[in-house]
Amino acid sequence: MILYDAVKDREYKIEGLYVEPGITRRLQALGLNDGTKIYVLNRKKRGAMIIKVRGTRLALGKHISSNIEVSEVVNTEEAETRKDG
């Protein structure tokens, strides 16, 4: 699934970044690498979303979130820990 379709208050694992090379490098520098777990904090109607990755909050627009492939992490206890931490 793509990050754009992700549900608020759930944890996901990044499977792939499929944006322009410059954006990919910037996202990787911010910690968004394959296998990294992220937590969706908020979603806006027009596609923007706020995620938490490695303790940092990031805002992503629709263009970027539509080109990041993720899979849902099943462990809900770990997701709650990340949300609070």
Backbone hydrogen bonds, N-H to C=O, Kabsch-Sander energy under -0.5 kcal/mol:
donor,donor_aa,acceptor,acceptor_aa,energy
3,L,68,I,-2.8
4,Y,65,S,-1.7
5,D,2,I,-1.5
6,A,3,L,-1.9
9,D,40,V,-2.7
10,R,7,V,-0.8
12,Y,38,I,-2.8
13,K,71,S,-3.2
14,I,36,T,-2.6
15,E,69,E,-3.3
16,G,69,E,-1.6
18,Y,16,G,-0.5
18,Y,67,N,-3.2
24,T,20,E,-2.8
25,R,21,P,-2.4
26,R,22,G,-1.7
27,L,23,I,-2.8
28,Q,24,T,-2.5
29,A,25,R,-2.1
30,L,26,R,-1.4
31,G,28,Q,-1.3
32,L,27,L,-2.8
33,N,31,G,-1.4
35,G,14,I,-3.5
36,T,33,N,-2.2
38,I,12,Y,-3.2
39,Y,52,K,-2.0
40,V,10,R,-2.3
41,L,39,Y,-0.7
41,L,50,I,-2.3
42,N,50,I,-1.8
44,K,48,A,-3.1
47,G,44,K,-1.7
49,M,60,L,-2.5
50,I,42,N,-2.4
51,I,58,L,-3.0
52,K,39,Y,-2.7
53,V,51,I,-0.5
53,V,56,T,-2.9
54,R,37,K,-0.5
56,T,53,V,-1.8
58,L,51,I,-3.0
60,L,49,M,-3.0
65,S,61,G,-2.7
66,S,62,K,-2.0
67,N,64,I,-1.7
68,I,65,S,-0.8
69,E,16,G,-2.7
69,E,67,N,-0.5
70,V,1,M,-2.9
71,S,13,K,-2.1
73,V,11,E,-2.6
76,T,74,V,-0.7
79,A,75,N,-1.2
80,E,76,T,-2.0
81,T,77,E,-1.8
82,R,78,E,-2.1
83,K,79,A,-2.1
84,D,80,E,-2.1
85,G,81,T,-2.2
